[in-house]
Amino acid sequence: MLFIGISLVADTSLMPQTHVGPTNSRSKSATASVNWEAEAKLVLKAELARSGVSYKVLVARFEAMGIKDNELAIASRISRGKFSFAFFLQCMRALNVDEVQVRPRPSPR
């Protein structure tokens, strides 16, 4: 059984302020400026670096898990930051990572 704990550390002073008012799909909040793909990419790349695993080794570990993928596709997916949570979980299992901490990022100045 695989258990991956994801810890979210909340420091409201570092979080973007959300728009308070009528909800409208056309209105934008401050959270719209957060680049979630970049954040996902940073978390995954940090775990790869901590584990010392290259994309080539990740492909080999995927194959051992019965997952077919290739180095170029993985590199492209991670580079764009556009990947499913299922892919993220596959990576965490391949890296033998049990827990991922997602900390608030400082606001750009």
SERO-4910 file (N, C-alpha, C, O; in steps of 0.05 Angstrom, whole numbers):
BEGIN
 pado doro    nc1    nc2    nc3   cac1   cac2   cac3    cc1    cc2    cc3    oc1    oc2    oc3
  Met    A     17    -24      0      0      0      0     18     25      0     37     27     15
  Leu    A     11     43    -17     27     68    -19     12     90     -5    -12     95    -10
  Phe    A     26    105     12     14    128     25     32    151     19     56    151     26
  Ile    A     21    172      7     37    196      2     23    218     17      0    225     12
  Gly    A     37    229     37     26    251     52     34    277     39     58    281     32
  Ile    A     16    294     34     22    320     23     15    341     44     -8    344     52
  Ser    A     36    355     52     32    375     73     30    402     61     47    411     46
  Leu    A      9    416     67      5    444     59      9    461     83     -6    460    102
  Val    A     29    478     82     35    496    103     24    523     96     32    536     77
  Ala    A      5    533    112     -9    558    106      3    581    122      3    580    146
  Asp    A     12    601    108     19    626    120      4    647    104     12    655     82
  Thr    A    -18    656    115    -36    673    100    -24    700     91    -33    712     73
  Ser    A     -2    708    105     11    733     96     25    730     69     29    750     56
  Leu    A     31    705     62     45    700     36     25    693     14     34    691     -9
  Met    A      0    688     21    -19    680      1    -32    704    -13    -36    724     -1
  Pro    A    -37    701    -39    -50    723    -53    -78    727    -42    -92    709    -34
  Gln    A    -86    752    -42   -113    759    -32   -133    753    -54   -129    759    -77
  Thr    A   -155    741    -46   -176    735    -66   -196    757    -68   -199    773    -49
  His    A   -209    758    -90   -230    778    -95   -255    772    -79   -264    749    -80
  Val    A   -265    791    -65   -290    788    -50   -311    803    -64   -308    827    -68
  Gly    A   -332    790    -72   -354    803    -86   -370    783   -101   -367    759    -96
  Pro    A   -388    792   -118   -404    773   -133   -387    754   -150   -367    763   -163
  Thr    A   -394    729   -151   -379    711   -168   -388    713   -197   -412    713   -203
  Asn    A   -369    716   -214   -374    718   -242   -351    705   -257   -328    711   -251
  Ser    A   -357    688   -275   -336    673   -289   -317    692   -304   -294    685   -310
  Arg    A   -326    716   -310   -309    735   -324   -292    752   -305   -272    765   -314
  Ser    A   -299    754   -279   -283    769   -261   -258    754   -253   -259    729   -251
  Lys    A   -237    768   -250   -211    755   -243   -204    761   -214   -209    783   -204
  Ser    A   -193    742   -202   -183    746   -174   -153    747   -175   -140    742   -196
  Ala    A   -141    754   -153   -112    755   -151   -100    728   -155    -77    726   -164
  Thr    A   -114    706   -148   -103    680   -152   -100    672   -181    -86    653   -187
  Ala    A   -113    687   -199   -110    681   -227    -81    686   -236    -73    674   -257
  Ser    A    -66    702   -222    -39    708   -230    -19    686   -221      4    687   -229
  Val    A    -28    667   -205    -10    646   -196     -7    626   -219    -26    617   -231
  Asn    A     18    620   -225     24    601   -247     25    573   -235     47    564   -225
  Trp    A      3    559   -235      1    532   -222     18    512   -236     30    494   -224
  Glu    A     21    514   -263     38    495   -278     67    498   -269     81    478   -266
  Ala    A     76    523   -266    103    528   -257    108    516   -229    129    505   -223
  Glu    A     88    520   -212     90    510   -184     91    479   -185    108    467   -170
  Ala    A     75    466   -201     75    437   -203    102    427   -213    113    407   -203
  Lys    A    112    441   -233    138    434   -245    160    436   -224    177    418   -222
  Leu    A    160    457   -208    181    461   -188    180    439   -167    201    429   -158
  Val    A    156    431   -158    153    410   -138    164    384   -149    179    370   -135
  Leu    A    156    377   -173    165    351   -184    195    351   -190    208    331   -184
  Lys    A    205    373   -201    234    374   -207    250    374   -181    272    362   -180
  Ala    A    240    386   -159    254    385   -134    256    356   -123    277    348   -113
  Glu    A    234    341   -126    234    313   -117    253    296   -134    267    279   -123
  Leu    A    254    301   -160    273    287   -177    302    293   -169    318    275   -167
  Ala    A    307    319   -164    334    327   -156    342    315   -129    364    304   -125
  Arg    A    323    316   -109    329    304    -83    335    274    -85    351    264    -70
  Ser    A    321    261   -103    325    232   -107    349    226   -124    358    203   -125
  Gly    A    360    246   -138    383    242   -156    376    225   -180    392    210   -190
  Val    A    351    227   -190    341    210   -212    338    227   -237    325    248   -237
  Ser    A    350    217   -259    347    230   -285    322    221   -299    309    202   -290
  Tyr    A    315    234   -320    292    226   -336    296    197   -347    277    181   -348
  Lys    A    321    191   -355    327    165   -365    322    143   -344    310    122   -350
  Val    A    331    148   -320    326    129   -298    297    128   -291    286    106   -285
  Leu    A    283    150   -292    254    151   -287    239    133   -307    221    118   -299
  Val    A    247    134   -332    235    117   -353    239     88   -346    221     72   -348
  Ala    A    263     81   -337    269     53   -330    252     44   -306    243     21   -305
  Arg    A    249     62   -287    233     55   -264    203     53   -271    189     36   -261
  Phe    A    194     70   -290    167     67   -300    163     40   -313    143     26   -308
  Glu    A    182     32   -329    181      6   -343    179    -17   -323    163    -35   -327
  Ala    A    194    -15   -301    193    -35   -280    165    -36   -266    157    -56   -255
  Met    A    151    -13   -267    124    -11   -256    103    -18   -276     79    -18   -270
  Gly    A    111    -25   -301     92    -32   -322     81     -7   -337     60     -9   -350
  Ile    A     94     15   -334     85     40   -347    104     46   -371    128     48   -368
  Lys    A     92     49   -394    107     55   -418    107     85   -423     86     97   -425
  Asp    A    131     96   -425    135    124   -430    163    127   -441    178    108   -442
  Asn    A    170    151   -450    197    155   -460    208    181   -449    194    198   -440
  Glu    A    235    183   -450    249    205   -438    240    232   -449    237    251   -434
  Leu    A    237    234   -475    230    259   -488    201    268   -479    197    291   -473
  Ala    A    183    249   -478    155    256   -470    154    265   -441    140    283   -434
  Ile    A    170    251   -424    170    258   -396    183    286   -392    172    303   -377
  Ala    A    205    291   -406    219    317   -404    200    339   -413    199    360   -400
  Ser    A    186    334   -435    168    355   -446    145    360   -426    137    383   -421
  Arg    A    133    339   -416    110    341   -397    118    357   -372    104    375   -363
  Ile    A    142    350   -361    151    364   -337    159    393   -343    153    411   -328
  Ser    A    172    397   -366    180    424   -374    157    443   -376    158    466   -368
  Arg    A    135    433   -387    110    449   -390     96    452   -364     80    471   -360
  Gly    A    100    433   -345     85    434   -320     57    425   -324     40    429   -307
  Lys    A     51    412   -347     24    403   -353     23    373   -351     29    359   -371
  Phe    A     17    363   -328     15    334   -324     -8    329   -304    -15    346   -287
  Ser    A    -18    305   -305    -40    297   -287    -29    290   -260     -5    286   -256
  Phe    A    -47    290   -241    -40    282   -214    -32    252   -214    -15    244   -199
  Ala    A    -44    237   -232    -37    208   -234     -8    206   -242      7    189   -231
  Phe    A      1    222   -261     29    222   -270     47    230   -246     68    218   -242
  Phe    A     39    250   -231     54    259   -208     57    236   -188     79    231   -177
  Leu    A     35    221   -183     36    198   -164     54    176   -175     68    164   -159
  Gln    A     53    171   -201     71    151   -213    100    159   -208    117    142   -201
  Cys    A    106    185   -212    133    194   -207    141    191   -178    164    182   -172
  Met    A    123    198   -159    130    195   -131    135    166   -124    153    160   -108
  Arg    A    119    148   -135    123    119   -129    150    110   -141    165     96   -128
  Ala    A    156    119   -165    181    112   -178    205    123   -163    227    111   -163
  Leu    A    202    145   -149    223    158   -134    224    148   -105    241    156    -89
  Asn    A    204    131    -98    202    122    -70    198    145    -50    208    144    -28
  Val    A    182    164    -59    176    187    -42    150    182    -27    130    176    -40
  Asp    A    150    185     -1    127    180     15    112    206     22     88    205     27
  Glu    A    126    228     23    114    253     31    125    276     16    149    278     11
  Val    A    108    294      8    116    318     -6    105    342      9     81    343     16
  Gln    A    122    361     14    113    386     28    111    408      7    130    413     -8
  Val    A     88    421      8     83    444    -10     82    468      8     62    472     23
  Arg    A    102    485      6    103    508     23     96    533      8     98    534    -17
  Pro    A     86    553     22     80    578      8    105    590     -4    127    588      7
  Arg    A    102    602    -27    124    616    -40    123    645    -34    101    657    -32
  Pro    A    146    658    -30    145    687    -25    133    702    -48    136    694    -71
  Ser    A    120    724    -42    108    741    -63    130    754    -79    150    763    -68
  Pro    A    126    756   -105    147    770   -122    146    800   -115    125    811   -109
  Arg    A    169    812   -115    170    841   -108    178    857   -132    181    881   -130
***
